């Protein structure tokens, strides 16, 4: 099939046949040829972050492949609200897609945060074996049971989370005791840092820089790429490579709105979102060493951290036992089947 024929198929025949099904929902306009399907994708990351670089690339490819009939507009940097707001908008259909970190999705769908268990994954080989395998499938099934949400097949990478502070580096669990540390609105992260006897404070990401700058909190935790792109090195002194949990982004869609799209438009959008996610994984991993060097060059004191004492502290505090009970035996076995025994 030639490119022109394929574009005519997507841009004319398919969209015309979809008019009856989609017209009532306001998704198709017989008088508008600029774009018949306008989709919104929102996230909390800066425009320069690899997620938004690849999201814009996916948007370009979707528009080109559909002959301009399908557009995907990217809203970075919490332009449409904080994470809790964006989840609500995705559920209501005010936005079509939202990049949801498991640590935040846990406030709505507890099963979604099992990938964020503290000090579970040792490396990326374990991460992708689990998330592209049975554990990832289990999480998507649980998300699909929630009100009007679904997750695309490939989870995007956010990297291993590390800790930055303004007062002291983190070399052992004792260094976290009493520390006022910003965390996302996440039950999993709150639970983990409380197990270390820290004082976690739940804030949306849009408030992080100012809270560090004004010393409302001493430190925060996030992946290296985000620490760099959000310029947190300007308001922090130490970066401890705790790698305390792996984090990603499920690209969530509004189930009802997506179902109203023609099948070939659904397939087109899914193809490019999933491909962009896999490419973004490679981007983030490749830039890991260079980001460390950049942060070091910008004055952030980088230190490595041994994980064993942290895992032992979590076991002693009953953290693993608590979350095994929360997730249930089946899900916990899927996790341990990849990472080994935790509790």
Secondary structure by P-SEA (a helix, b strand, c coil): ccaaaaaaaaacaaaaaaccccccccccccccccccbbbbbbbccccccaaaaaaaaaaaaaaaaacccbbbbbbcccccccaaaaaaaaaacccccccccccccccccccccccccccccccaaaaaaacccaaaaaaaaaaaaccccccccbbbbccbbbbbbcccccccccccccccccccccaaaaaaaaaaccbbbbbcccccaaaaaacccccccccaaaaaaaccccccccccccccbbbbbcccccaaaaaaccaaaaaaaaaaaaaaaaaaaaaaaaaaaaaaaaaaaaccbbbbbbcaaaaaaaaaaaaaaaaaaaacaaaaaaaaacccccc
